[in-house]
Amino acid sequence: MPVRKQNPNRWYLVMVFCVLLSFFAFIVGPRLGYDPTDAHTIAIMIGLWAPTLGILGVRAELMQKNKEE
């Protein structure tokens, strides 16, 4: 069983959570009373982390395959 940081599924889950949180901030933020410009900027910043987390998942998956070989 891989360590938490080396578990690719965990990174992919965090990536999906980031995308959903970004969508939530983009759509629901202005409806909750936040300035639309601020809500959209925050959503974009959160969304930009998703590819980074996905790459960490790919890296963890490749490390796991290399250890198995």
NORQUI-V172455 format. One record per backbone hydrogen bond with DSSP energy under -0.5 kcal/mol. NH is the residue of the N-H (numbers start at 0). CO is the residue of the C=O. E is the energy in kcal/mol with one decimal. If there is no record, write none. Layout:
[[NH/CO/E] [NH/CO/E]]
This chain:
[[5/2/-1.2] [6/2/-0.6] [6/3/-1.2] [7/5/-0.8] [9/6/-0.6] [10/6/-1.3] [11/7/-2.3] [12/8/-2.2] [13/9/-2.2] [14/10/-2.1] [15/11/-2.3] [16/12/-2.5] [17/13/-2.2] [18/14/-2.1] [19/15/-2.4] [20/16/-2.7] [21/17/-2.4] [22/18/-2.3] [23/19/-2.6] [24/20/-2.6] [25/21/-2.3] [26/22/-2.6] [27/23/-2.4] [28/23/-0.9] [28/24/-0.6] [31/27/-1.4] [31/28/-0.8] [32/29/-1.1] [33/28/-1.8] [38/34/-2.7] [39/35/-2.5] [40/36/-2.2] [41/37/-2.5] [42/38/-2.3] [43/39/-2.2] [44/40/-2.2] [45/41/-2.5] [46/42/-2.6] [47/43/-1.8] [48/44/-0.6] [48/45/-1.2] [49/45/-0.5] [49/46/-0.8] [50/46/-0.5] [51/47/-0.6] [52/48/-2.3] [53/49/-2.2] [54/50/-2.4] [55/51/-1.8] [56/52/-1.7] [57/53/-2.2] [58/54/-2.7] [59/55/-2.4] [60/56/-2.2] [61/57/-2.6] [62/58/-2.4] [63/59/-2.1] [64/60/-2.1] [65/61/-2.2] [66/62/-1.9] [67/63/-1.4] [68/64/-1.1]]
